Amino acid sequence: MKLKKFGISLVCIDGEKVAMGVDNYIVWKEILHQQGYRTAVGVALEFEDPREVFELLILSIERAGYRPVRYVDGNS
């Protein structure tokens, strides 16, 4: 299975959620850089295993000082 694309969505946009998103984005880029991925704007990341994406996302959320939760959007 190839993961074509993924995204991070903030469930509710307000000042606090935007700050959380920025915090997570900064840590996400640091983790990707440490793992050897290119993090330049416009670079499409390729992962061997789709689970790796989610493991790294969860790691970045936790390192940013937040707790990941499961949210399923039925509109996707």
All heavy atoms as a GROMACS GRO file, in nm:
protein
  610
    1MET      N    1   0.085  -0.118   0.000
    1MET     CA    2   0.000   0.000   0.000
    1MET      C    3   0.089   0.124   0.000
    1MET      O    4   0.180   0.135   0.079
    1MET     CB    5  -0.087  -0.001   0.125
    1MET     CG    6  -0.171   0.122   0.142
    1MET     SD    7  -0.275   0.104   0.288
    1MET     CE    8  -0.262   0.265   0.354
    2LYS      N    9   0.062   0.215  -0.091
    2LYS     CA   10   0.134   0.342  -0.094
    2LYS      C   11   0.044   0.451  -0.041
    2LYS      O   12  -0.074   0.459  -0.075
    2LYS     CB   13   0.175   0.376  -0.237
    2LYS     CG   14   0.309   0.329  -0.274
    2LYS     CD   15   0.354   0.397  -0.400
    2LYS     CE   16   0.505   0.394  -0.403
    2LYS     NZ   17   0.557   0.456  -0.521
    3LEU      N   18   0.100   0.532   0.044
    3LEU     CA   19   0.027   0.646   0.098
    3LEU      C   20   0.048   0.762   0.002
    3LEU      O   21   0.159   0.809  -0.017
    3LEU     CB   22   0.080   0.681   0.237
    3LEU     CG   23   0.009   0.790   0.311
    3LEU    CD1   24  -0.134   0.749   0.343
    3LEU    CD2   25   0.083   0.823   0.440
    4LYS      N   26  -0.057   0.804  -0.064
    4LYS     CA   27  -0.047   0.909  -0.166
    4LYS      C   28  -0.028   1.047  -0.104
    4LYS      O   29   0.055   1.124  -0.147
    4LYS     CB   30  -0.170   0.910  -0.255
    4LYS     CG   31  -0.188   0.784  -0.333
    4LYS     CD   32  -0.098   0.783  -0.452
    4LYS     CE   33  -0.123   0.658  -0.534
    4LYS     NZ   34  -0.026   0.637  -0.634
    5LYS      N   35  -0.110   1.080  -0.008
    5LYS     CA   36  -0.096   1.209   0.057
    5LYS      C   37  -0.160   1.203   0.195
    5LYS      O   38  -0.241   1.116   0.223
    5LYS     CB   39  -0.159   1.320  -0.026
    5LYS     CG   40  -0.310   1.315  -0.036
    5LYS     CD   41  -0.362   1.432  -0.117
    5LYS     CE   42  -0.514   1.430  -0.119
    5LYS     NZ   43  -0.568   1.547  -0.185
    6PHE      N   44  -0.120   1.295   0.278
    6PHE     CA   45  -0.176   1.303   0.411
    6PHE      C   46  -0.174   1.449   0.452
    6PHE      O   47  -0.108   1.531   0.390
    6PHE     CB   48  -0.099   1.216   0.511
    6PHE     CG   49   0.040   1.267   0.536
    6PHE    CD1   50   0.066   1.352   0.642
    6PHE    CD2   51   0.145   1.231   0.454
    6PHE    CE1   52   0.193   1.401   0.664
    6PHE    CE2   53   0.273   1.278   0.476
    6PHE     CZ   54   0.296   1.364   0.581
    7GLY      N   55  -0.248   1.480   0.553
    7GLY     CA   56  -0.250   1.618   0.601
    7GLY      C   57  -0.283   1.622   0.748
    7GLY      O   58  -0.327   1.525   0.807
    8ILE      N   59  -0.255   1.736   0.805
    8ILE     CA   60  -0.289   1.761   0.944
    8ILE      C   61  -0.397   1.868   0.943
    8ILE      O   62  -0.380   1.972   0.883
    8ILE     CB   63  -0.167   1.812   1.023
    8ILE    CG1   64  -0.054   1.709   1.020
    8ILE    CG2   65  -0.206   1.846   1.166
    8ILE    CD1   66   0.074   1.760   1.080
    9SER      N   67  -0.508   1.839   1.009
    9SER     CA   68  -0.618   1.936   1.016
    9SER      C   69  -0.642   1.974   1.160
    9SER      O   70  -0.640   1.890   1.249
    9SER     CB   71  -0.746   1.876   0.959
    9SER     OG   72  -0.730   1.847   0.823
   10LEU      N   73  -0.668   2.101   1.181
   10LEU     CA   74  -0.708   2.148   1.312
   10LEU      C   75  -0.860   2.146   1.315
   10LEU      O   76  -0.926   2.200   1.226
   10LEU     CB   77  -0.655   2.289   1.336
   10LEU     CG   78  -0.503   2.302   1.327
   10LEU    CD1   79  -0.463   2.449   1.340
   10LEU    CD2   80  -0.435   2.219   1.432
   11VAL      N   81  -0.916   2.081   1.415
   11VAL     CA   82  -1.060   2.062   1.422
   11VAL      C   83  -1.131   2.196   1.437
   11VAL      O   84  -1.233   2.219   1.375
   11VAL     CB   85  -1.097   1.967   1.538
   11VAL    CG1   86  -1.247   1.955   1.552
   11VAL    CG2   87  -1.034   1.831   1.515
   12CYS      N   88  -1.078   2.286   1.513
   12CYS     CA   89  -1.140   2.417   1.536
   12CYS      C   90  -1.029   2.522   1.528
   12CYS      O   91  -0.928   2.509   1.595
   12CYS     CB   92  -1.206   2.418   1.672
   12CYS     SG   93  -1.273   2.578   1.718
   13ILE      N   94  -1.047   2.621   1.444
   13ILE     CA   95  -0.945   2.724   1.430
   13ILE      C   96  -0.972   2.839   1.527
   13ILE      O   97  -1.074   2.907   1.519
   13ILE     CB   98  -0.940   2.778   1.286
   13ILE    CG1   99  -0.906   2.667   1.188
   13ILE    CG2  100  -0.841   2.892   1.274
   13ILE    CD1  101  -0.768   2.607   1.206
   14ASP      N  102  -0.882   2.855   1.620
   14ASP     CA  103  -0.880   2.973   1.706
   14ASP      C  104  -0.734   2.998   1.740
   14ASP      O  105  -0.646   2.923   1.696
   14ASP     CB  106  -0.969   2.956   1.830
   14ASP     CG  107  -0.925   2.840   1.921
   14ASP    OD1  108  -0.804   2.808   1.926
   14ASP    OD2  109  -1.010   2.784   1.990
   15GLY      N  110  -0.705   3.098   1.814
   15GLY     CA  111  -0.567   3.132   1.845
   15GLY      C  112  -0.488   3.018   1.907
   15GLY      O  113  -0.373   2.993   1.872
   16GLU      N  114  -0.551   2.947   1.999
   16GLU     CA  115  -0.483   2.836   2.066
   16GLU      C  116  -0.453   2.722   1.969
   16GLU      O  117  -0.346   2.664   1.971
   16GLU     CB  118  -0.570   2.785   2.182
   16GLU     CG  119  -0.505   2.672   2.260
   16GLU     CD  120  -0.593   2.622   2.372
   16GLU    OE1  121  -0.690   2.690   2.409
   16GLU    OE2  122  -0.563   2.513   2.423
   17LYS      N  123  -0.550   2.688   1.883
   17LYS     CA  124  -0.530   2.578   1.788
   17LYS      C  125  -0.423   2.613   1.685
   17LYS      O  126  -0.345   2.528   1.645
   17LYS     CB  127  -0.661   2.544   1.717
   17LYS     CG  128  -0.773   2.500   1.807
   17LYS     CD  129  -0.749   2.365   1.867
   17LYS     CE  130  -0.868   2.310   1.941
   17LYS     NZ  131  -0.907   2.376   2.061
   18VAL      N  132  -0.420   2.738   1.643
   18VAL     CA  133  -0.317   2.780   1.547
   18VAL      C  134  -0.180   2.767   1.612
   18VAL      O  135  -0.086   2.716   1.551
   18VAL     CB  136  -0.343   2.925   1.498
   18VAL    CG1  137  -0.225   2.976   1.417
   18VAL    CG2  138  -0.471   2.929   1.415
   19ALA      N  139  -0.167   2.809   1.737
   19ALA     CA  140  -0.040   2.796   1.809
   19ALA      C  141   0.001   2.650   1.820
   19ALA      O  142   0.118   2.615   1.803
   19ALA     CB  143  -0.051   2.860   1.947
   20MET      N  144  -0.095   2.561   1.848
   20MET     CA  145  -0.066   2.419   1.856
   20MET      C  146  -0.017   2.367   1.721
   20MET      O  147   0.078   2.289   1.715
   20MET     CB  148  -0.192   2.341   1.899
   20MET     CG  149  -0.232   2.367   2.041
   20MET     SD  150  -0.397   2.302   2.082
   20MET     CE  151  -0.372   2.127   2.069
   21GLY      N  152  -0.081   2.410   1.614
   21GLY     CA  153  -0.041   2.368   1.481
   21GLY      C  154   0.100   2.413   1.448
   21GLY      O  155   0.179   2.338   1.392
   22VAL      N  156   0.132   2.536   1.483
   22VAL     CA  157   0.267   2.589   1.458
   22VAL      C  158   0.369   2.512   1.540
   22VAL      O  159   0.475   2.473   1.489
   22VAL     CB  160   0.272   2.740   1.488
   22VAL    CG1  161   0.415   2.791   1.487
   22VAL    CG2  162   0.186   2.817   1.389
   23ASP      N  163   0.340   2.491   1.668
   23ASP     CA  164   0.431   2.414   1.754
   23ASP      C  165   0.459   2.277   1.693
   23ASP      O  166   0.574   2.233   1.685
   23ASP     CB  167   0.372   2.394   1.894
   23ASP     CG  168   0.361   2.522   1.974
   23ASP    OD1  169   0.425   2.623   1.936
   23ASP    OD2  170   0.287   2.522   2.074
   24ASN      N  171   0.353   2.209   1.651
   24ASN     CA  172   0.368   2.074   1.596
   24ASN      C  173   0.446   2.078   1.464
   24ASN      O  174   0.530   1.992   1.439
   24ASN     CB  175   0.232   2.008   1.576
   24ASN     CG  176   0.247   1.864   1.535
   24ASN    OD1  177   0.300   1.784   1.610
   24ASN    ND2  178   0.206   1.833   1.414
   25TYR      N  179   0.419   2.176   1.381
   25TYR     CA  180   0.488   2.187   1.252
   25TYR      C  181   0.640   2.204   1.272
   25TYR      O  182   0.719   2.141   1.203
   25TYR     CB  183   0.432   2.304   1.172
   25TYR     CG  184   0.501   2.326   1.040
   25TYR    CD1  185   0.476   2.241   0.933
   25TYR    CD2  186   0.593   2.428   1.024
   25TYR    CE1  187   0.540   2.259   0.811
   25TYR    CE2  188   0.657   2.448   0.903
   25TYR     CZ  189   0.631   2.363   0.798
   25TYR     OH  190   0.694   2.380   0.679
   26ILE      N  191   0.678   2.288   1.368
   26ILE     CA  192   0.820   2.311   1.394
   26ILE      C  193   0.887   2.181   1.438
   26ILE      O  194   0.993   2.144   1.388
   26ILE     CB  195   0.838   2.422   1.499
   26ILE    CG1  196   0.795   2.556   1.439
   26ILE    CG2  197   0.981   2.428   1.550
   26ILE    CD1  198   0.781   2.668   1.541
   27VAL      N  199   0.825   2.110   1.531
   27VAL     CA  200   0.882   1.984   1.580
   27VAL      C  201   0.881   1.879   1.469
   27VAL      O  202   0.976   1.802   1.453
   27VAL     CB  203   0.806   1.934   1.705
   27VAL    CG1  204   0.855   1.797   1.748
   27VAL    CG2  205   0.819   2.034   1.818
   28TRP      N  206   0.775   1.873   1.389
   28TRP     CA  207   0.762   1.779   1.277
   28TRP      C  208   0.881   1.795   1.182
   28TRP      O  209   0.945   1.698   1.142
   28TRP     CB  210   0.629   1.804   1.208
   28TRP     CG  211   0.605   1.740   1.074
   28TRP    CD1  212   0.594   1.804   0.956
   28TRP    CD2  213   0.585   1.601   1.045
   28TRP    NE1  214   0.568   1.713   0.855
   28TRP    CE2  215   0.563   1.588   0.908
   28TRP    CE3  216   0.585   1.486   1.124
   28TRP    CZ2  217   0.540   1.467   0.845
   28TRP    CZ3  218   0.562   1.364   1.061
   28TRP    CH2  219   0.540   1.356   0.925
   29LYS      N  220   0.911   1.921   1.146
   29LYS     CA  221   1.023   1.946   1.056
   29LYS      C  222   1.156   1.904   1.119
   29LYS      O  223   1.243   1.849   1.052
   29LYS     CB  224   1.028   2.093   1.015
   29LYS     CG  225   0.924   2.126   0.908
   29LYS     CD  226   0.945   2.262   0.849
   29LYS     CE  227   1.070   2.260   0.765
   29LYS     NZ  228   1.085   2.372   0.676
   30GLU      N  229   1.172   1.928   1.249
   30GLU     CA  230   1.295   1.888   1.319
   30GLU      C  231   1.311   1.736   1.315
   30GLU      O  232   1.420   1.685   1.288
   30GLU     CB  233   1.292   1.935   1.464
   30GLU     CG  234   1.307   2.085   1.480
   30GLU     CD  235   1.284   2.131   1.624
   30GLU    OE1  236   1.255   2.047   1.712
   30GLU    OE2  237   1.295   2.253   1.646
   31ILE      N  238   1.203   1.664   1.341
   31ILE     CA  239   1.207   1.518   1.341
   31ILE      C  240   1.239   1.467   1.201
   31ILE      O  241   1.324   1.378   1.184
   31ILE     CB  242   1.075   1.458   1.394
   31ILE    CG1  243   1.063   1.485   1.543
   31ILE    CG2  244   1.066   1.309   1.363
   31ILE    CD1  245   0.927   1.451   1.601
   32LEU      N  246   1.173   1.522   1.100
   32LEU     CA  247   1.200   1.478   0.963
   32LEU      C  248   1.345   1.503   0.925
   32LEU      O  249   1.410   1.418   0.864
   32LEU     CB  250   1.107   1.550   0.865
   32LEU     CG  251   0.960   1.510   0.872
   32LEU    CD1  252   0.878   1.598   0.778
   32LEU    CD2  253   0.941   1.363   0.840
   33HIS      N  254   1.397   1.618   0.963
   33HIS     CA  255   1.536   1.651   0.934
   33HIS      C  256   1.630   1.551   1.003
   33HIS      O  257   1.725   1.501   0.942
   33HIS     CB  258   1.567   1.794   0.977
   33HIS     CG  259   1.706   1.838   0.946
   33HIS    ND1  260   1.748   1.865   0.817
   33HIS    CD2  261   1.813   1.857   1.026
   33HIS    CE1  262   1.875   1.898   0.820
   33HIS    NE2  263   1.916   1.896   0.946
   34GLN      N  264   1.603   1.520   1.129
   34GLN     CA  265   1.684   1.424   1.204
   34GLN      C  266   1.679   1.285   1.142
   34GLN      O  267   1.776   1.210   1.148
   34GLN     CB  268   1.637   1.416   1.350
   34GLN     CG  269   1.665   1.540   1.430
   34GLN     CD  270   1.594   1.540   1.564
   34GLN    OE1  271   1.514   1.453   1.595
   34GLN    NE2  272   1.620   1.644   1.644
   35GLN      N  273   1.565   1.251   1.079
   35GLN     CA  274   1.548   1.120   1.016
   35GLN      C  275   1.608   1.116   0.876
   35GLN      O  276   1.605   1.013   0.809
   35GLN     CB  277   1.399   1.085   1.008
   35GLN     CG  278   1.331   1.070   1.141
   35GLN     CD  279   1.362   0.938   1.208
   35GLN    OE1  280   1.383   0.838   1.142
   35GLN    NE2  281   1.364   0.939   1.339
   36GLY      N  282   1.660   1.232   0.827
   36GLY     CA  283   1.724   1.236   0.697
   36GLY      C  284   1.633   1.273   0.581
   36GLY      O  285   1.673   1.264   0.465
   37TYR      N  286   1.511   1.318   0.610
   37TYR     CA  287   1.419   1.360   0.505
   37TYR      C  288   1.445   1.505   0.469
   37TYR      O  289   1.478   1.586   0.554
   37TYR     CB  290   1.272   1.345   0.550
   37TYR     CG  291   1.229   1.202   0.564
   37TYR    CD1  292   1.222   1.142   0.689
   37TYR    CD2  293   1.196   1.127   0.452
   37TYR    CE1  294   1.182   1.009   0.702
   37TYR    CE2  295   1.156   0.994   0.465
   37TYR     CZ  296   1.149   0.937   0.591
   37TYR     OH  297   1.110   0.806   0.603
   38ARG      N  298   1.428   1.539   0.342
   38ARG     CA  299   1.438   1.678   0.299
   38ARG      C  300   1.312   1.750   0.342
   38ARG      O  301   1.202   1.699   0.326
   38ARG     CB  302   1.454   1.686   0.148
   38ARG     CG  303   1.587   1.630   0.102
   38ARG     CD  304   1.612   1.652  -0.045
   38ARG     NE  305   1.599   1.795  -0.077
   38ARG     CZ  306   1.557   1.839  -0.194
   38ARG    NH1  307   1.522   1.757  -0.290
   38ARG    NH2  308   1.549   1.969  -0.217
   39THR      N  309   1.329   1.870   0.395
   39THR     CA  310   1.214   1.942   0.448
   39THR      C  311   1.192   2.076   0.379
   39THR      O  312   1.123   2.162   0.431
   39THR     CB  313   1.232   1.965   0.600
   39THR    OG1  314   1.354   2.037   0.623
   39THR    CG2  315   1.233   1.835   0.676
   40ALA      N  316   1.249   2.093   0.260
   40ALA     CA  317   1.229   2.218   0.187
   40ALA      C  318   1.084   2.230   0.141
   40ALA      O  319   1.015   2.130   0.121
   40ALA     CB  320   1.322   2.223   0.066
   41VAL      N  321   1.039   2.351   0.125
   41VAL     CA  322   0.902   2.376   0.078
   41VAL      C  323   0.885   2.314  -0.061
   41VAL      O  324   0.970   2.326  -0.147
   41VAL     CB  325   0.873   2.528   0.071
   41VAL    CG1  326   0.738   2.554   0.009
   41VAL    CG2  327   0.883   2.588   0.210
   42GLY      N  328   0.774   2.244  -0.078
   42GLY     CA  329   0.744   2.184  -0.208
   42GLY      C  330   0.802   2.045  -0.228
   42GLY      O  331   0.780   1.983  -0.331
   43VAL      N  332   0.876   1.994  -0.130
   43VAL     CA  333   0.933   1.860  -0.141
   43VAL      C  334   0.829   1.759  -0.097
   43VAL      O  335   0.775   1.768   0.014
   43VAL     CB  336   1.061   1.846  -0.055
   43VAL    CG1  337   1.109   1.703  -0.053
   43VAL    CG2  338   1.170   1.938  -0.106
   44ALA      N  339   0.800   1.663  -0.182
   44ALA     CA  340   0.706   1.556  -0.148
   44ALA      C  341   0.783   1.446  -0.076
   44ALA      O  342   0.883   1.397  -0.126
   44ALA     CB  343   0.640   1.501  -0.274
   45LEU      N  344   0.737   1.411   0.040
   45LEU     CA  345   0.804   1.307   0.118
   45LEU      C  346   0.753   1.170   0.075
   45LEU      O  347   0.634   1.152   0.050
   45LEU     CB  348   0.774   1.327   0.267
   45LEU     CG  349   0.821   1.460   0.326
   45LEU    CD1  350   0.769   1.473   0.468
   45LEU    CD2  351   0.971   1.470   0.323
   46GLU      N  352   0.844   1.074   0.068
   46GLU     CA  353   0.806   0.937   0.036
   46GLU      C  354   0.848   0.847   0.150
   46GLU      O  355   0.964   0.846   0.190
   46GLU     CB  356   0.872   0.893  -0.094
   46GLU     CG  357   0.822   0.968  -0.215
   46GLU     CD  358   0.876   0.912  -0.345
   46GLU    OE1  359   0.918   0.795  -0.346
   46GLU    OE2  360   0.878   0.987  -0.442
   47PHE      N  361   0.753   0.773   0.202
   47PHE     CA  362   0.777   0.681   0.312
   47PHE      C  363   0.758   0.539   0.261
   47PHE      O  364   0.667   0.513   0.182
   47PHE     CB  365   0.681   0.708   0.428
   47PHE     CG  366   0.702   0.842   0.493
   47PHE    CD1  367   0.632   0.954   0.450
   47PHE    CD2  368   0.791   0.857   0.598
   47PHE    CE1  369   0.650   1.077   0.510
   47PHE    CE2  370   0.810   0.979   0.658
   47PHE     CZ  371   0.740   1.090   0.614
   48GLU      N  372   0.842   0.449   0.306
   48GLU     CA  373   0.831   0.309   0.268
   48GLU      C  374   0.703   0.246   0.324
   48GLU      O  375   0.640   0.166   0.259
   48GLU     CB  376   0.953   0.230   0.318
   48GLU     CG  377   1.082   0.268   0.250
   48GLU     CD  378   1.083   0.234   0.102
   48GLU    OE1  379   1.030   0.127   0.065
   48GLU    OE2  380   1.135   0.316   0.024
   49ASP      N  381   0.670   0.283   0.445
   49ASP     CA  382   0.556   0.224   0.515
   49ASP      C  383   0.464   0.336   0.564
   49ASP      O  384   0.510   0.426   0.634
   49ASP     CB  385   0.608   0.141   0.634
   49ASP     CG  386   0.501   0.065   0.707
   49ASP    OD1  387   0.380   0.097   0.692
   49ASP    OD2  388   0.536  -0.027   0.781
   50PRO      N  389   0.337   0.333   0.528
   50PRO     CA  390   0.244   0.439   0.572
   50PRO      C  391   0.240   0.456   0.724
   50PRO      O  392   0.218   0.566   0.772
   50PRO     CB  393   0.109   0.393   0.520
   50PRO     CG  394   0.138   0.297   0.411
   50PRO     CD  395   0.271   0.234   0.445
   51ARG      N  396   0.265   0.349   0.797
   51ARG     CA  397   0.262   0.360   0.943
   51ARG      C  398   0.370   0.455   0.994
   51ARG      O  399   0.353   0.519   1.098
   51ARG     CB  400   0.278   0.222   1.007
   51ARG     CG  401   0.154   0.136   0.989
   51ARG     CD  402   0.178   0.000   1.044
   51ARG     NE  403   0.274  -0.065   0.954
   51ARG     CZ  404   0.285  -0.194   0.937
   51ARG    NH1  405   0.208  -0.275   1.005
   51ARG    NH2  406   0.372  -0.245   0.854
   52GLU      N  407   0.480   0.465   0.920
   52GLU     CA  408   0.590   0.552   0.963
   52GLU      C  409   0.543   0.698   0.970
   52GLU      O  410   0.580   0.772   1.060
   52GLU     CB  411   0.708   0.540   0.867
   52GLU     CG  412   0.828   0.623   0.909
   52GLU     CD  413   0.945   0.612   0.813
   52GLU    OE1  414   0.932   0.550   0.706
   52GLU    OE2  415   1.050   0.666   0.847
   53VAL      N  416   0.460   0.738   0.874
   53VAL     CA  417   0.407   0.876   0.874
   53VAL      C  418   0.334   0.904   1.004
   53VAL      O  419   0.359   1.004   1.070
   53VAL     CB  420   0.311   0.898   0.755
   53VAL    CG1  421   0.245   1.034   0.764
   53VAL    CG2  422   0.382   0.880   0.624
   54PHE      N  423   0.246   0.814   1.040
   54PHE     CA  424   0.165   0.836   1.159
   54PHE      C  425   0.246   0.823   1.288
   54PHE      O  426   0.222   0.896   1.384
   54PHE     CB  427   0.044   0.743   1.157
   54PHE     CG  428  -0.042   0.768   1.037
   54PHE    CD1  429  -0.044   0.682   0.930
   54PHE    CD2  430  -0.117   0.885   1.029
   54PHE    CE1  431  -0.121   0.707   0.818
   54PHE    CE2  432  -0.194   0.912   0.917
   54PHE     CZ  433  -0.196   0.823   0.812
   55GLU      N  434   0.343   0.734   1.289
   55GLU     CA  435   0.431   0.723   1.406
   55GLU      C  436   0.509   0.853   1.426
   55GLU      O  437   0.522   0.902   1.538
   55GLU     CB  438   0.526   0.604   1.390
   55GLU     CG  439   0.457   0.471   1.402
   55GLU     CD  440   0.543   0.354   1.358
   55GLU    OE1  441   0.660   0.375   1.317
   55GLU    OE2  442   0.493   0.240   1.363
   56LEU      N  443   0.560   0.910   1.316
   56LEU     CA  444   0.634   1.036   1.326
   56LEU      C  445   0.542   1.152   1.362
   56LEU      O  446   0.582   1.242   1.438
   56LEU     CB  447   0.708   1.065   1.195
   56LEU     CG  448   0.824   0.970   1.164
   56LEU    CD1  449   0.882   1.000   1.026
   56LEU    CD2  450   0.933   0.977   1.270
   57LEU      N  451   0.419   1.153   1.310
   57LEU     CA  452   0.323   1.257   1.348
   57LEU      C  453   0.291   1.251   1.498
   57LEU      O  454   0.288   1.354   1.565
   57LEU     CB  455   0.194   1.244   1.268
   57LEU     CG  456   0.197   1.299   1.127
   57LEU    CD1  457   0.070   1.259   1.053
   57LEU    CD2  458   0.214   1.449   1.128
   58ILE      N  459   0.266   1.131   1.547
   58ILE     CA  460   0.237   1.116   1.690
   58ILE      C  461   0.356   1.160   1.773
   58ILE      O  462   0.342   1.230   1.873
   58ILE     CB  463   0.194   0.971   1.721
   58ILE    CG1  464   0.056   0.946   1.661
   58ILE    CG2  465   0.192   0.945   1.872
   58ILE    CD1  466   0.014   0.801   1.660
   59LEU      N  467   0.476   1.123   1.731
   59LEU     CA  468   0.597   1.163   1.801
   59LEU      C  469   0.610   1.316   1.803
   59LEU      O  470   0.640   1.375   1.908
   59LEU     CB  471   0.720   1.100   1.735
   59LEU     CG  472   0.856   1.137   1.795
   59LEU    CD1  473   0.866   1.089   1.939
   59LEU    CD2  474   0.968   1.077   1.710
   60SER      N  475   0.582   1.380   1.690
   60SER     CA  476   0.594   1.526   1.685
   60SER      C  477   0.490   1.594   1.774
   60SER      O  478   0.520   1.693   1.840
   60SER     CB  479   0.586   1.578   1.541
   60SER     OG  480   0.457   1.564   1.488
   61ILE      N  481   0.369   1.540   1.777
   61ILE     CA  482   0.264   1.596   1.863
   61ILE      C  483   0.306   1.586   2.009
   61ILE      O  484   0.296   1.683   2.085
   61ILE     CB  485   0.130   1.525   1.839
   61ILE    CG1  486   0.077   1.558   1.699
   61ILE    CG2  487   0.027   1.562   1.946
   61ILE    CD1  488  -0.035   1.468   1.653
   62GLU      N  489   0.356   1.470   2.047
   62GLU     CA  490   0.398   1.449   2.186
   62GLU      C  491   0.518   1.536   2.222
   62GLU      O  492   0.522   1.596   2.330
   62GLU     CB  493   0.428   1.302   2.210
   62GLU     CG  494   0.303   1.216   2.206
   62GLU     CD  495   0.331   1.066   2.208
   62GLU    OE1  496   0.446   1.026   2.180
   62GLU    OE2  497   0.236   0.991   2.235
   63ARG      N  498   0.616   1.545   2.134
   63ARG     CA  499   0.734   1.628   2.161
   63ARG      C  500   0.700   1.777   2.167
   63ARG      O  501   0.770   1.854   2.232
   63ARG     CB  502   0.843   1.605   2.056
   63ARG     CG  503   0.919   1.478   2.077
   63ARG     CD  504   1.044   1.477   1.995
   63ARG     NE  505   1.110   1.349   2.003
   63ARG     CZ  506   1.210   1.313   1.926
   63ARG    NH1  507   1.258   1.397   1.833
   63ARG    NH2  508   1.265   1.195   1.938
   64ALA      N  509   0.595   1.816   2.098
   64ALA     CA  510   0.551   1.956   2.103
   64ALA      C  511   0.475   1.985   2.233
   64ALA      O  512   0.439   2.099   2.260
   64ALA     CB  513   0.464   1.989   1.982
   65GLY      N  514   0.452   1.881   2.312
   65GLY     CA  515   0.387   1.899   2.441
   65GLY      C  516   0.237   1.878   2.441
   65GLY      O  517   0.168   1.919   2.534
   66TYR      N  518   0.187   1.811   2.339
   66TYR     CA  519   0.043   1.788   2.328
   66TYR      C  520   0.011   1.639   2.331
   66TYR      O  521   0.100   1.555   2.325
   66TYR     CB  522  -0.012   1.851   2.200
   66TYR     CG  523   0.014   1.999   2.194
   66TYR    CD1  524   0.116   2.050   2.115
   66TYR    CD2  525  -0.060   2.088   2.270
   66TYR    CE1  526   0.143   2.186   2.111
   66TYR    CE2  527  -0.035   2.223   2.267
   66TYR     CZ  528   0.067   2.272   2.188
   66TYR     OH  529   0.092   2.406   2.185
   67ARG      N  530  -0.118   1.608   2.340
   67ARG     CA  531  -0.163   1.469   2.343
   67ARG      C  532  -0.243   1.441   2.216
   67ARG      O  533  -0.344   1.507   2.190
   67ARG     CB  534  -0.252   1.447   2.466
   67ARG     CG  535  -0.298   1.305   2.486
   67ARG     CD  536  -0.381   1.291   2.612
   67ARG     NE  537  -0.500   1.375   2.610
   67ARG     CZ  538  -0.616   1.341   2.556
   67ARG    NH1  539  -0.630   1.224   2.498
   67ARG    NH2  540  -0.720   1.422   2.560
   68PRO      N  541  -0.198   1.344   2.137
   68PRO     CA  542  -0.275   1.311   2.016
   68PRO      C  543  -0.407   1.244   2.052
   68PRO      O  544  -0.414   1.168   2.148
   68PRO     CB  545  -0.183   1.216   1.940
   68PRO     CG  546  -0.090   1.160   2.042
   68PRO     CD  547  -0.080   1.262   2.152
   69VAL      N  548  -0.511   1.275   1.976
   69VAL     CA  549  -0.640   1.211   1.993
   69VAL      C  550  -0.687   1.161   1.859
   69VAL      O  551  -0.642   1.207   1.754
   69VAL     CB  552  -0.746   1.307   2.054
   69VAL    CG1  553  -0.708   1.349   2.192
   69VAL    CG2  554  -0.768   1.427   1.964
   70ARG      N  555  -0.776   1.068   1.860
   70ARG     CA  556  -0.830   1.012   1.736
   70ARG      C  557  -0.955   1.091   1.697
   70ARG      O  558  -1.047   1.108   1.777
   70ARG     CB  559  -0.864   0.867   1.756
   70ARG     CG  560  -0.917   0.803   1.630
   70ARG     CD  561  -0.942   0.659   1.652
   70ARG     NE  562  -0.997   0.604   1.529
   70ARG     CZ  563  -1.036   0.480   1.516
   70ARG    NH1  564  -1.026   0.397   1.617
   70ARG    NH2  565  -1.085   0.438   1.402
   71TYR      N  566  -0.956   1.138   1.575
   71TYR     CA  567  -1.073   1.209   1.521
   71TYR      C  568  -1.095   1.157   1.380
   71TYR      O  569  -1.007   1.162   1.297
   71TYR     CB  570  -1.049   1.359   1.519
   71TYR     CG  571  -1.161   1.436   1.454
   71TYR    CD1  572  -1.278   1.462   1.523
   71TYR    CD2  573  -1.150   1.480   1.323
   71TYR    CE1  574  -1.383   1.531   1.464
   71TYR    CE2  575  -1.254   1.550   1.262
   71TYR     CZ  576  -1.370   1.575   1.333
   71TYR     OH  577  -1.471   1.642   1.273
   72VAL      N  578  -1.214   1.106   1.354
   72VAL     CA  579  -1.246   1.053   1.222
   72VAL      C  580  -1.350   1.144   1.158
   72VAL      O  581  -1.458   1.164   1.212
   72VAL     CB  582  -1.299   0.909   1.232
   72VAL    CG1  583  -1.336   0.857   1.095
   72VAL    CG2  584  -1.197   0.819   1.298
   73ASP      N  585  -1.315   1.197   1.041
   73ASP     CA  586  -1.405   1.285   0.968
   73ASP      C  587  -1.477   1.201   0.863
   73ASP      O  588  -1.416   1.151   0.769
   73ASP     CB  589  -1.324   1.396   0.902
   73ASP     CG  590  -1.412   1.494   0.824
   73ASP    OD1  591  -1.534   1.474   0.818
   73ASP    OD2  592  -1.356   1.590   0.772
   74GLY      N  593  -1.605   1.186   0.875
   74GLY     CA  594  -1.682   1.106   0.782
   74GLY      C  595  -1.697   1.167   0.644
   74GLY      O  596  -1.747   1.104   0.553
   75ASN      N  597  -1.651   1.290   0.627
   75ASN     CA  598  -1.662   1.357   0.497
   75ASN      C  599  -1.544   1.330   0.405
   75ASN      O  600  -1.542   1.378   0.293
   75ASN     CB  601  -1.677   1.509   0.518
   75ASN     CG  602  -1.804   1.542   0.593
   75ASN    OD1  603  -1.907   1.481   0.569
   75ASN    ND2  604  -1.796   1.637   0.683
   76SER      N  605  -1.444   1.259   0.452
   76SER     CA  606  -1.324   1.235   0.371
   76SER      C  607  -1.342   1.123   0.275
   76SER      O  608  -1.411   1.030   0.294
   76SER     CB  609  -1.206   1.206   0.461
   76SER     OG  610  -1.180   1.317   0.543
   0.00000   0.00000   0.00000
